[in-house]
Amino acid sequence: MAVSKAWKSNPSNREAVVAMYRSSECLTCAKIAERLGTRSENVRAIVAECIPKAERKALASLKYSASKTGAKNPMYGKRCEEHHSWKGACEDGYGYLTIKYNGKRRFLHHVVMMKALGIQALPKWAVVHHIDGNPKNNDLENLALATKRGHQRIHYLQAKDSLAVALQKKSIAEALKYMTSP
């Protein structure tokens, strides 16, 4: 569309456009044109003539940033799976997986157990034990609910059994060593 030379050359229109374009409202050319009752081509022409290129570029960047704030942001309100950066389960650095649940980061095995029991939080006395010892295997069949003391006992017995098996293997190896040497 053509630019209206009469509208563009009017000093009061030029002043209004420049003031609105530089205002803290971060108005676009289309919004300024709407407020002044003209076409956006007229506003763009005045902006191009009256505002230096570097300033226009800086203001355009600010206007773009302002157009993406709050509810105008396409990612506004998107959480968990809806957000493009959602990672799901993450490692905690000790081998366990964590996940966001009810607005908090929690251990995945706790969440699986809570959902299975239909509760919102585990009781303070409860501990979730991985039966196979793999902290990343969070299938319900691999999880057991225990008391803190019971959980310590399970690990004590597993360690004791492991030590006994290791000693048996060592004694068999020693026996074989003596049986095969000249």
N, C-alpha and C positions, 0 to 999 in steps of 0.2 A: 504494500500500500504506500501511497505517496505521503510525504510529510507536508503539513500545512505551514507554508511560509509565513502567513499572517499570524498564526497562533504562536509559532516558534519565535518570531521576531518581537513579540510583545514583551517588554522588560519585566512586567509583573509576573507573567507566566514563567519566564526564565528564572527569576528570583525564587519563585515558589517551588519549581522543580528542583533547583540546586539545594534549597534549604531542606526539602523533604528527603532528597536522596542522601544528604549528609546527616539526617536526623538519627537519633538513637533508636528509633522504631525499626530500623533496618527494612524500610519499604522497598519493594521491587518496582521496576518501571511500570509494570502492569497495575500495581496497587496505586501508584502515584497518578497514573493516567485515569484510573477509576475515580479517585478522589477529586481530580481537577476537571473531570468531564471531557476528556479528550482521548485520542488513541495513543497506545504505547509507543508507536513509531515517533510521534512528536516528542515524547519524553526522552526516548533514547537519543534522538538527534541533539537535544539540548544538553543532555548529560555528556555526550561525546564532544561537544564544542566547549562546554564551560568547565569541565572537571578534568584535570590532568590525568593522563593514562595510568601513572603509578597509583594515584589516589583512587581511581576507578577500580583498579585491580584489587587494591586492599579492601575497599568497601564491598566489592563483589564477593570477596572471600568471607567477610563478616556476614553478609546477607545470606550466603549459602549456609554457613554454620548456624545462623539463627533459624534458618528454615528447617533444620533437623533437630531442634531441641524439644524436649518434653514430649507431649502427645504427637507432635509432628514427626518424630523419629520413627522410621519404619520398624524398629526393633522395640519400641516402647511397649512395656507390659509383657514381652515375650520372656518366658522363663523355662528352664530345664530343656526338654526336648524341642520346644518351639524355637529356641534361640540357635542361630547358626554356629555359635562357638561352643555349644554344649559338648562336653567331653564324656558325660556319663560317669561310670565308675572310674576312679583314679586311685593310684597307689598312694599309701600314706608314708612310704619310705621304710617301713618295717615289714613289708610283704602283704599287708592287709589292704583290701579294697574299700574305698569310701564312696559314698553317693550322697547327693543332696536329697533330704527327706524331711518334709514338714518345715522347710526353710532353714534347716541345719545340716551340716555335713556330718554323716554318721557312718559307722562301719556297715558294710553291705550285709555281713552275716547277722548283725543285729536286726537290720530292717527285714531280712527274710524271716527271721524267727518271730519278730513282732507281727508281721502280716499273717504268718501261719497261726499264731495264737489270737489274732484279732485284738491286739492291744496297741496303744500309742507309744508306750515306753516300757522298757524292761524294768522289773523290780531291782532295787539296789543290790539285793543278794544274788542276782542271777548273772551267770556268765555263759556265753555261747561257745561251745567247744567244737573244733573241727576234728571229726573222728579220724579221718585219714592223715591228719597233720598238715594238709595243704591249705594254707590260709586263703588261696584263691579259688578253692572249690567250695562255692557257697550254695550248693544244692541242698535242699531241705533234708534229704536223706543222709547227708554228710554232717549235719549239725545236731548237736545235743545240748540241751539246757541243763546246766549244773549250778550248784552253789559254788561260791569262791573256794571254800575248803575242799569240796568234792573235785573241783577242777585241778587244784594243786595236787591232790592225791592221784588223779588220773595221770598227770605228767610225771609224778614221782615213780609210779609203777611202770610207766613206759620207759623211763630212763633206767630204772633198775633192771627191767627185762633186757634192754639194749646192752647194758653192761654185762649181764650174765651171758648173753649170746656172744658178745665180743670175747669174753674170757674163754668160752667154749671153743670158739674158732681159733683163738690163740693157742690153746692147749693142744688142739688137733694139729695145728701147723707145727708146733714144737715136736709133737710125737712123730709126725711124718719126717721132720728134719732129721731126727735121731735114727729113724728106721731106714732112711735112704743113705745115710753117710757111711763111708767105709771104716 
